[in-house]
């Protein structure tokens, strides 16, 4: 029997209570099912991975398409799904609240709200407005029952403002506004991560690992509760595709295809998925 939305949300909240878990980011149903089959306990959507899969750049997919994508992921997998909900697809708090309510209706177990504006001249929302937006997201979730995990994201390191003290101040404000989990993508060093964990305790902290660096064991020791990959798995897939396609286009040879997964392995997995659904 399919796992209910209520059970997924309860399972997801429990994951945030102790320990550390990896939250990999599929971009379509196939990648979501493969990750579920590998034993991961939860998934997160990726705005970039999904956008590239339909021929768009990151942050240039409209709200309705994202909502449909989230529902598709949630319906396809038995695992809890955390939504990369970008900046809420609205500037004003009322608009954020309305969109978050629609996001909750897709069946997600968690949902993140960023403080990035998309405006290079003023890349972060002013603090007061950013907090009001987070509070509006919290109210929208609570009106739906309150069981969806709200993630407060500070994008300062990604927009060229790597001030750790200011980043922590924003995360603290988002926690006070109702965020259940805090996330500052771009912090990388043990010292940065430890400082965020300490200042936000006991709130769970999410860390982004988009490339080589600290291990799961090291992040666990630092007190990190969850680790996401962002668009890195999608980039890895595109990397293999581009290496093989470029070799064919530029050299007329096919040696890169030797690194491809076999037809039997990938097809066999989806044959098993189909049998398990019956």
Buried (B, 14 or more C-beta within 10 A) or exposed (E): EEEEBEEBBEBBBEBBEEEBBBBBBBBBBBBBBBBBBEEBBBBBBBBBBBBBBEEBEBEEBEBEEBBEBBBBBBEBBEBBBBBBBBBBBBBEBEBBBBBBBBBBEBBBBBBBBBBBBEEEEEBBBEEEBBBBBBBBBBBBBEEBEBBBBBBBBBBBBBBEBBEBEBBBBBBBBBBEBBBBBBBBBBBBEEEBBBBBBEBBEEBBBBBBBBEEEBEEEEBBEBBBBBBBBBBBBBBEBBEBEEBBEEBBEEEEEEEBEEEEEEEEEEEEBEEEBEEEEE
